[in-house]
Each structure stands twice: as C-alpha cells, then as structure tokens.
Amino acid sequence: MDIFSVLTLTGGLCLFLFGMNLMGQALERRAGGSLRSLLGRLTASRGAGILTGLLITAVIQSSSAATVMVVGFVNSGIMTLRQAVNVIMGANIGTTITAWLLSLAGIDSGNVFIALLKPSSFTPVLALIGVIFYMFCKNPKKKDTGMILLSFATLMSGMETMSGAVSGLRDVPSFQSLFVMFKNPAAGVLAGAVLTAVIQSSSASVGILQALAVTGQVTYGAAVPIIMGQNIGTCVTAMISSVGANKNAKRAAMVHLLFNVIGTTVWLSVFCIINVVFSPAFLDSPASLPGIAVAHSVFNVLCTLLLLPLPGVLEKLVNWLVPDAKQPEIQSELDERLLAAAPIALERCREVAVDMAQTAARSMKEGIAVLFEYSPEKAASIREKEEKTDHYEDILGTYLVKLSARQISEEDSGQAAKLLKIIGDFERISDHAVNLLESAEELRGKNLAFTDRAISELKQISRAVSEIIDLSLHAFLEDDLKTASMVESLEEVIDQLKEQMRTHHILRLQQGKCSIDVGFVWSDLLTNLERTADHCSNIAGCVIDMAYHRMNIHESLRNFRNDSEDFRENFEKYAIKYALK
C-alpha cells in the first residue's frame, strides 16, 4: 500500500465521516416535528421508551448523540432514571440501522435489478436529485431533503473510496497477521473500543470495519469481538457529557456503560465457549458487509433481551456506584446536551417559557391583590416570583441564542425568535407586579389613602388587567389567534380607561379631594397597569405574527386593528364591560 493509497483512504474516511454527520443534522431538521412528538412519549411505558430511543437514534444516526440527549433529559428533570434505561436500550438497537445502509455497498450480482441496489448505481441519481432540491427549491423542507440525499451520496462515496483504497491490502502479509491477532477476543474488544472512543461514533466505526472487510482478511471470528468492543467505546461520549451534571445524569451515562459492558461480557463469554467447544467453520470465513450488519444487529438485540427484564437491577447498581450527594443538587432547567437535537431543545425551551409565563401571570395578579389587601406573605411571594422570572429570562435568552446559531429548520427558527420576544414581555410583567407592590407599601408607609371613587375606578381597571393577563397567557399557551384578537381589543379599552382615570384624578385634585402625594402614587399605578396591558399586547402580537408568518409585530397589529371585524366587536364589548360608572 503506497502513499497515494493512504491519501485516498484518508480522503475517503473524511468524506464518510462528514457525510454521516451532515446526514444526521439534515435528518434531524427534516424530522423536527416527529422528534417533538417523540419527546411526549419519553415518559410512557417501557416499550414506548425503547421505541423512542430506537427512532431518535435512527433519525440522528448516532447512539452516542442520543445517549447524550438522555443525559440532558435526566439532568433537566424531564426523564427519570428508570425511563432513561429504556431509551438507552432502544438507542443501542437504533444505531444498527447505519450498518444496514452501508451493507448495500457489498451487493455483487450480474442481475441488473439487483445491481441497481448497489450504491454506486443509484448514488449518482440521488446526488442529482439532491442538488436540484437543495439549489433550486425555496421550501426549507425540500432543501433539507436535498441535503439528506447529498450527504447520503457523500457518505456512500466515502465508503466506496475507502473500500477501493484498502482492497490492495488483501495480499499484504502484515495486514493478514493483524487480523489474525484480532481473533483473540480480548484484543478485538480492545481494538473496537479504542477506535470507537477516538471517533466517538459506533456507526462510523462499524462502517470502517465494513470497508476493511472488502479485503477478505476480516473473518467473523475477528469481526464479532471488534463489534462488541465498539459498543463499549461509544459510551465515552456520554460519560464525558455527564461531567458537571447532577447525580441522576451521571447515573444515566453509567447505565449506558454498564449496559454495554455487561452485554459484552456475557455474550463474549458465550461466543468464546461456542468457539472453543464447537469451533464453527464460519468464524474463519471472510466477513461480508451484510454479515457485519447482521452481527451488529444481533448483538445489540441480544444485549437488550438480556437486560430488558432487569431495569430495576441496573437502576440499583448505578445508584450504588454513584451515591447521592450529601447536599441537595440544583437541577438545571435547560441542558446544553439537548442542543444535539434542536427540535427537542426547542420543546424544552417552550416548557420552561410556559412555567415562566404562568409565574409572571400569578405575580401580576398578586400585585393587583396587594393593592387592596396587603400582607407580608404576599409581598415576599411577589418578589420571589420576580426573581424567578428574571432567572428564566437569563437562561432562556442565552439558550435560545445558542440554539438559533445552529443549523435549524425555518419553522424552528421562527419559534425560537417568538420565544425570545415573548420572554422579555413576561419578565417585564413581573417587574410591574413589584412596582405595584412598592406603590402599596408607599401608601402604607406614608398613611395615604385614595377616595372611594378612586378605589372603585382602580378596581375596574384592575379587573380589566387581570382579564388581559388571562387572555394573553391562553393565547401564548394554545397559539390561539382568536384569543389574541381579544387581547388587542381589551388593550385599547385599558388605554382609554387610563386616560379617563387620569382626567378624573385631576378633577379631584382641583376640588381638594386628593393630595399631591396620593397623585404621584396614582400616576405610578396607572402607568404600571397600562404598561402591563402593553406587554400583553406584545405577546398576543407575537401569536398573530406567527399565524401570518411575519416578524414585524407593529405591522401585524396595525393591519389586524384596521382590517379585523372581530377587533371592533370585541372592543365595543369590553368598552361596555369596563365602563367607569
């Protein structure tokens, strides 16, 4: 094997790894909605958990990445350790699909129809279709489909290049002796584990083994232990990702390692016994590409069947190996490991944003309540909720920016932008709740009081603000365009209420019924209530924006108010409902 063959092999390996990585990313974007629906099944039965792990791994073409996500799920509290065990079992089966795709390169037949199944026959057609879709289609989903086809063509071209580069090794004595050494099961397991740990992908390392199999020097006796070792080597990625995570996340990574170590130990022992006692002739025969795919699948299915009845045992074992910390741990709401699958990370962002929205809404309602009935407990609760929404805005903003910087679908990008806009409005609502509390404390501290007429008006606008909070929250949670339209109508009524109340207060000042000090507090209250309604309008505007696929909230709201019959009808209804008596 000369220097040019080495360069060809290196180039083929690079194309292969690049194509596999690119195909995984494109598949992930194309299947964004499916991944989000899979997320909802993670907490279901054992069978659903295994199926979820299998499908997610099949989509992103990497059991390592799938397990890293599982570590992130556990670290974020989305998934329990018992559920993680089931998903990891499924991921180990899902990763075998890649080997089956690559085994198509081993098809060798004079039959025209069978030969058409060989990648070298259909890959150019896929590449042509992929280029057309990617370069000439504007639809993001079609572009992603084109990228999937192109990356698959790149992957298979890399596989063909590697196979061609190493084919000359079949007659090299040192290469033959290398695989004679790997017939020692321990050496084979070690080689598979080290190779996979270095490239951090069992799918890729199985592909490299399949490429070497074309030399005819890789026997089944050497290939099977290597495949077993590859399953152990793939655990390195998850173990690294668990550094800095909480105890349960570390346990999830440990489950992956124990699952593969126990499976390898048991079935390697069975393999060695069969080899010694029966010495099957097929173990000395050259391994084919489909044969390696079969061995990979059978081994992973056998590991799952072996440990399927024992999830509780695995859980107890990792709890013993990774004991609880003496101090309670802080659970991370958003885990960067989830960024490996953008649709799932986005779904987690939405869940956290929902919690933030509900916290801000409760905070504002408590802020309104404290104006009429103050208590230290309510005051502490409002300030605690304001700190919580501040924290949510910080972590969500940072996380969404990182997510948006990745290659994600246009739909996911729009959802991320919507959340980035909305979280700022919910955070400001909780700030206004604290401002209302401070106004209530100022009234108490200075022994100030409003007139009965002012209190009646304050209760009226407070009821309107409470309703607009409920409407905007519902519009956000349900993406409800009809409710969003009601928010816009009520916000306009609240603006008018504020102006009327300000005018009435000036009249009371002129009549000597109110003091200047009370006037300052009154003005602050009206400003905070009216601005809360403005933020509710912004939230509803984002919902309307997304419905019409626009990113200009002011234009959306202006068009909506000018063109919507519902807006006018709702405005008249709310104007009557909240009219000052």
N, C-alpha and C positions, 0 to 999 in steps of 0.2 A: 504493500500500500504506500504510494508515493505522496509527496507534499500536496499535489493537486487533488488527490482523493480525500486527503484530510480537510483541505479547504472546502471541497464540495460537501463533505459530511457536515462541517461546521455550518455552512450556509443552509443546508437542508434542515439541520436541527433548529437554527434560528427561525426559519420560515415556519416550521412545525409549531414551535412554542408560541410564536407571535400569532399565528392563525388560530391556535386554540384559545389564547387569551382574548383575542378580538371577537371570536365567535361567541364566547361566553358573555362578553359585555353586550353584544348586539342581541343575543337571545334574551338576556335579562331585560333590556329596554323594550323589546318586542312583546314580551310576556308580562309587562308591568302589572296589568290588571289581574292576571292569573296569580301572580305572586302575592298580590294584596289579598285575594280571596283565600289563598293557601294559608296566609297568616291567621285567618279566623279559625282554621281547623287545628291549629297547633295545640289547643287545649282540649281537644276531643279525645276519643278513645285511643287505645294502644295501636289498633290497626290504622286509624286515621293519622296518627303521629308517624308511623313507619312510612305510610304512603306519602305524607307531606315531605319527609326527608328525602325519599326517593325522587319525587317530582322536582323539588327545588334543586337537588344535585344534578338531575338530568338537564335542567334548564341552564344552570350556570356552569355545568361541565367541570365541577370540582368539588370533591367531598371535603377537601381542606377548607375551601371558602364557606361551604355550607356549615361545617362544624364551627368555624369562627363566628358565623352568624348566631348559631345556637348559644355559644358562649356569651355573645352580646345580649341575646334574649334573656338568658338566665340572670345576667348582670343587671339588666334593666327591670327585672321582675315580671316580664311578660310570660315567662315559662318557668314551671317548676323543674327541679332536677329529675323527677320521675318522668316527666314529659320529654325532657331533653334526651333521656336514654332511648326512648322510642324513635325520636327523629334521627339520632345518630345511627341507629341500626338501619333505618331506611336510606340514609346518605351513603352507607357503605355498599348497598346494592345499586343505588343510582349511579355511582361512579363507574360501574362496569359498562355502561352504555357506550362510552367513548371507544373502548376496545373493540366493540362490535362494529362500530362505524369504520374504524381503521382496518378491520379484518377484510373489508371489501377489496383492499389492495391485493389480497392474496388469491383472488379469483383467477383461475387459469383454465380456460376451456376453448375448444375450437368452435363451439356453438355460438352463433352470432348473438343470439338473445342473451345468453349467459354472459358473454364477453362484454355486453353493454352495461352490465352491473359493475364492471371494473372501473374504479375512479378515473383512471387515465382516459376512459372512453367518455364518461359523462361530465367530468370536472370542467373541461373547456366550455361545455354548454352552460353549466351552472355559473361559471365566471362571466360569460357573455350576458346572461340574464341579470346577474348581479350588478354588472357595470351599468346596464340600461336602467335598472331600478334606482341605483344609487346616484347616478349622474343626471338623469332626466326626469325623475319623479320628484314632485314637491311635497307629497304626503310623507310625513315623518315615519309612519309605519312601513310604507313601501321602501323608504330609504334604509330602514333597519333590516327589512327583508333582504334588500340588495347587499347590505353589509354581511349578513349571515351567510349568504351564498358565496360572496367573495372570500370571506375568511375561511369557510369550509374548503374552497378551492385552494387557498394558500396552504392550509393545513395538510391537505392531501398531496399537494405538490411537494411540500417539505418532506412528507413521508416517502414519496417516490424517490426524491433526491437522496435521502439518507439510505434507502434500500439499495439504490444503484451504487452509491459510494462505498458501501461496505460489502457488496457482493463479491468483490475480489478477495475478501478475507477467508473465503471458504477453503482456499488452498494454502493458507499461511499456518505453519505448524504451531507457532506460539499462540495464535488465536484459538486453535483447536485445544491446546493444553489449558488455556484459560477457562474454557467452559467444561473441561474435564474436572478442573478444580472446583467449579461451582456445583458439581454433582454431590459434593459434600454439603448436606443440608444446612449446616451452621454457616458455612461460607456463603451459600446462596442467599440465606435470610439476611446476613450482614450486608452483602452487596446490594440487595434490593432496598434495604432500609437506608443505607448511606446515600444511594443515588436519589431516592425519593426525597430524603431530608434536604438534599442540596437544591433540587429544583422545586421542591415544595408542591408537588402535584403527582399523585399516584397515576392519574390518567396519562400524563405525559411520560412518566417512566415506563408504564406498560407499552405505550406507543414506541418508545425507544427499543424496548425488548422485542417488540414485533418487527421493527426494522432490522434488528440484528438476526432475527430468525430466518431471514431470506438467505443467509449464508449456508444454512443447512447444518450448522455446527451447534445450534442451541437445541438440546434434547429436552423432552418433557421432564426428565429427571432433574435437569438443571433449572428449567423454567419455573416449575412449581414452587420450590423454595424461594426463588427470587420474588415471585408474585406475593408470597406470604410476607416476605420482608418489606415489600413496597407498602403493604397495609400498615406496618408499624412506622415506617418512615414518614408517612403522610400525617401522622399525629403531631409532628414537630410544629407545624403552623399553628394549630390550636393551642398547644402548650405555650408557645411564645405569646400568642394573643391574650392568654389568660393572665399574663404578668400585669399587676396593677388592678386586676379585677377583684370583686368580692369573693368570699369563700365558695359560694354556690357556683359561681362562674368557673373558678379553678376546678371545682369538682366535675363540672360538665366536661372540661378539657381532659380531666383524668379518666372520666368514663370512656371517652374515645380511645385513649391509650390502653386502658385495661381491656376494653372490648377486643381490640386487635391483638394485644399480647396474649390474652387467654385463648382467643380463637386460634392464633398461630401456634401456640404451644400444644394445644390439644390436637389440632389436625396435622401438625408437623409430626407429632408422635405417631399418629395413625399412619401417616404417609411412610415414615421410616419403618414401622412394623411391617406394613404391606411390602415394602421394598425388600426387606431382609427375608421375610418368610416366603413370599411368592415370587419375587424378582420378575415382575411383569415385563414382557419384552417391549411394550410400547414406551416405557420410560427411557429406553435407549434410542428410540426413533426420533428423527428431527421434528421439532415443534413447528406447526404451521401457524399462520396468523389467526385463522378462526379457532384453532386449537388453544392458543393462548387466551383468546377472548372467552372460550368455554371454561378454561381453568380458572380464570379470574372471576367469572360469574359464579361458578360452582363453589369456589372457596368462600366468597362473601355471603352467599346464601346459606352455606353450611354454618358459618360463624353466627349468622342471625338466628338460625334454627336452634343452635346450641344454647344461646343466651336469651332467646325470646322468653322462656318461662322464668327467667331469673332477674328481672329488672330490680326487684327489691333487694336481692343479694348484691348486685352491682352498686346500688344506692348506698347500702350499709357499708360496703367495702370502701367506697370513696369518702364517706363521712368519717370513717375511721382513719383513713390515710390523710385526709385534710380536715382536721378537727375544727370546731367552732372557735372563733376568736373570743378572747376574754371580754373585749369591749364591743358593743354593737356597731355594726358597719353601716356606713351611709350608702344607700342604694342609688345608683346612677339612673336618672330618668332617661337619658339619651346616651347610647353607647356607640362609639365610633366604629366598632366592629360591624355594626349594622349597615354602614355605608357600602359594604361589599355588595349589597343588593339594594339599590336606590329605591325601588318601589316599596320595599318593606321598611326601609328607614323613613321614607316619607309618611307611611301609615303610622309609624310610631310617633313622628312629629305631630301628626294630627291628633293622636290620642293625648299627648301632653298639652297641645294647644286647647283641646276641649276642656281639660282639667283647669287650665289657666283661665279660660273664658268663664267657666262656672264659678271659679273662685272670685274673679273680678265682679261678676254679677251679684253674688252674695255680699261682697264687700260694699257695693254701692247701696244695696237695699238696707244693709245695717247702718250705713252712713246716713241714709234718709231717716231711718227709725230713731237714731240717736238725737236727731233734731227735736223730737217731741218727747222722748223718754230716755234720758242719759243714764248710763251705768258704766262703771269702770271695766266690767267684763266685756261689754260691747266695744268699748274703746280699744281694749287690748286685742280683741278679735279683729277689728278693722285694720289695725296696724300690722298684725301678724299676716293677714291676707295680702296687704300691700307689699310686704317683704317677699312673700311667696310669688306674687306676680312679677315683681322685679327680677327675682331669680329665674323664673320661667322665661322672661323676655331675653335675659342674657344668654342662657344656654340654648334656647331655640334659635335666636338670631345667629349665633356663632355656628350652630349645627347646620342650619338651612343654607348659610353661605357656603360651607364646605360641601354640602350636598349639591348645590347649584353649580359648583365648579367642576363637578364630574360630568361625564357624558351621560345625560339622562334624556328621556323622551320629551317631546314638546309639551305633552299633557302633564307630565310630572313637573316640568319646569314651571308651567303655569300655576300648578297647585302650590309649589314651593314659594313662588312670588306672592300668591294670595295670602299664604300663612305669614310671610314676612311683613306684609302690610297690616294684617289684622292684629297680630300680637302687640304691635305698638299702641293700637287703639284700646285694647283691653287693659294694657298696663296703665294707660292714662286714665281710664275709668276708675281704677283702684286708687290712683293718685287723687282724683277728685273726691272719692269717698273719704280719704284722710282730710282733705280740705274742709269737707262738710263737718267732720268730727272736730276739727280745730275751731271752726266757727261756733259749734255748740259749746265747746269748752270756753271760748271767749265770752259768750253770753253768760255762762255760769260764773266765770271768774270776775266779771265786771257787774254782775247783778243786773243785766239788761233784759228787757222783755219786749216782745212785739205786741201790737194791739190785736184784739180778737179778729178784726178784719184781716190783718196781715197774716195771722196764723191760718185763717180759713183759706186765703189765697195760696199760702205756702203748701198746705195740704193738697190743694188742687193740682198744682204743678208737680208736686212730689208723686202723686198718683200717675200723672202722665209720664213722668220719667221712669217710674217703676215698670209701667207697661212697655215703654220703648226698649227698656233693658231686656225684658222677656222676649219681645218680638225679634230683636237683633240677635239674641242668643239662639233662638229657634231657627232663624234664617241661616245662621252660620252652621249649626249642628246638622241641619237637614238639607242645606243648599236649596232652600225654599224661596223661589222667586216671588211668589205671591205674598209671603210674609215680609220679604224685603221691601216690596212696594208699600206695604202698610207702614213700615218704619219711616219711609220718606215723607209720607203724608203727616204722620204724627210729629215728626221733627219740625215741620213747617208750623204746625199748631203751637208747639212748645216755644218756638222763636217769637210768635205773636204774643203768647202768654207772658213771656219775659218782658216784652216792651210794655204791655198793659200794666203789669205789676210794678214796673219801674215808674210809670206815669202816676199810678195810684199812690205810690210811696212819696213822690214829690209833693202831691197834693196834701198828704198827711203832714209832711214836714212844714209846709206853708201854713197849715192850720194849727201847728204846735202840738200835734198828737204824737209825734215821734221825735227822738233826739238825733243829733248828728252821728253819735257813736253807734246807735242802732242802725242808722242808714248805711254806715260802712259795712257792717256785718250783712245787712240785707243785700247790698250790691254784690258782695262776695258769694253769697248763697245763690243768687240768681245766675251769676256768671258760671259757677261750677255746675249747676243743674243744666244750664243751656249747653255748655260745652260737652257735658256727658251725652246729651242728645246728639250733638255734632259727631262724636265718636261712634255712636250707634249708627248714624247715617253713613259714616265711612265704611263700617262693617257691612251694612246692607249693600252699599255701593260695590264692594268687592264681590259680593254674591252675584249682583247684576252684571258686573264686568265679566265674570267667569261664564255666565249664561250666554252672553253675547260675544265671547271670545275677544274682548277688548281689554286693554291695560291702561285706559285713561278714565279714571273714576269720575272726574268732573264732567267730562263729555257724556259719560253714561248717565249720570244723574240728571244733567241738564236735558238730554234727549228724553229721558224717562218722564220727567216732570212736564215737559211740553207736549208729549205725544200720548201719554197714558190716560185713558178714561178712568181706570181704577184709582189712579193717584187723586184725581179730582173728587171722585165719590168718597174715598176714604178720608180725604181732607175735610170735606163737609161733615162727615160722621163724627170725626174727632173734635172738630171745632164746636159742635153742639155738645158733645160729651164733656168737654173740659172748659166750657164757657164759664167765665167768672160771674158769680151772682152778685 
